Amino acid sequence: MSQKSAACAIALFRRGIPPQFSGNLCGFVLPFPNSAPLFSSAFHSSSHKDRPFSSKPRIDFSSLNDVEDARCLVDDMVKMRPLPSVFKFTKLLGVVVKMKHYSVTLSLFDKMRQLGVPVDEITMSIAINCYCLLNRVDFGFAVLGTFFKRGCEPDVTTFTTLIKGLFLVGEVAEAEKLFKKLLSEKLCEPNEVMFLTVLNGLCKAGHTLTARDLLGFFENMRCKPDVYAYNAVIDGLCKDKMVDGALLLLSRMIDKGISPDVVTFSSIIQGLCNVGRWKDVEDLLNEMLDNKISPDVWTYNILVDAFCKE
């Protein structure tokens, strides 16, 4: 990560802005100079106070098809008196995010604050998500500092986004530290999505046994793991050739009343094929059919590929 590490940011965010962002946070300097400009030169050259009055304007989000449409709508919105609510601006941010123009979304976020448009927890969470998707989780922690300076409390979604961002940039240890900090200090109540994010991140980073242990911890929490959580760990175990561990986990989830799906069976079939356990593959296919779970194209691709290699 650039400048100081995320670990320092995590340790200090409860006290305010992380040290690498101790300057003025009223406007972020975006690290994406090659991004297409969102605002026209006319917008930059004149104050929004000089814009003509627009009474009870109608804001139509349904017509937004690309960034150019979003730019035009922003130009219209900043002319309105009074300025549209934070809800309207935040909705526009969400539309641009769905277009996957994350740096443009951040430009809009910055301009909102320059115009004096109030931002709320949802707005700031969108900004954090965009920074994380652009592999700038350090800037995401800077926005988190703004949360606390404004007296806002980030929710489980915000923290989940930051954890995912740390995994995306390979900061696995820092993601684990943040997750443990949330649990130990009860900063938020973890939900199924947060646990799944951590499980997926650990498995993809090769920390499958840690993920398996976390799943066991998850089973004793108030929010229980679902089939997606078990699938993440089962897939990781199979990829690491720990198929017996995956089969044990399959039995455990069934004992707990969680029905496996085609992804569960396909992952284990893949693992069994990789180690040449053809009789177990046949037994598992029969178990699938007994449970009225039909193999899909992924399952058949696994089998065809394995038989061809065999």
Steps between C-alpha positions, in 0.01 A plus 500: 500500500615855436650716774442342842345159533135421552593354840574847632174626358304217659661564838413868497172539314296513821692816592430671171685533172781253425847661522566493126191714451547749783446792265172656392245235400245743361615394157692186410775513242405213273788282384347452156616788277411316181133471587255664264378835640149490635426873506496741210729803482195719555449337837860564602503859382196627686359474848182302551354816658499661154278229354139584411222402740322172420173446685389148592715332235448139408806275523474203265747222577339253259654669197860454616679267259863614521736741671412780259136477612615511862711807428205679345278410793759631746515829309122523528495410869753766601282768335202413718390721789502370756757235422356146488514298819786272594272209410481615137875552470567167671262327261695647209823369656345154513402515133855596395644221719279248319660623178834403661640852462645510849741791459219710347285416802775627728529821299128552549535426873772766527294756309198435722700612799642800316142609429405459863269206433478306827632147485373217718611151595372352172686758293825440685457122478467531122824699491678239715376224269631683192843554654520132594395389152778720361751331735537815711377367831728755674276776368202296618637518854534876460126520431445279805681763705248752370221277629621540856581870469141559390366301794370222274528131577599279203292187472582140422480568124767770522738279697433205268596719204829596665580138585433401140720787383788378717469152353495646147838668550650191666498638856372171644650548846353851525157371394519239777608764753211728410251215521631396843491862616134526402422186698707582809388862529143431385518784246225334298305176493646275227246358258503221243645726228795607715580141597472388138731785391763391753463131414531568127798729551684248716436210262609695193817602682579136581407520870245222472555345842457839664175539308388155617568597863313827452204309359491294819498825701227635272282196579482612864401859419150640505506532121566153363695409186295422192572278202716772339732510802542123497551502124784752529692284747418171326627639170818621668563163662449318169735733315762429766441125451350459847198315363439295814469823695248622244298179531496537879378857461229378262378256764512770767293747302239232427487411872433866576206503259670696222426348161795481260446629148649425160801724580576298814495167316682631194786636712547165673468308172775723359718421802437126472575500127826683563621217725354219287240373747253383236291276724440794736406714200239242399363483855478878525320526166246245622459699822433811293226325307353350818471855635334608172791733415563496127858539373548823306736591216784563748459151647506338155801708394687376808419137416577529128831673571596241763413201281689646205809550714461150640 
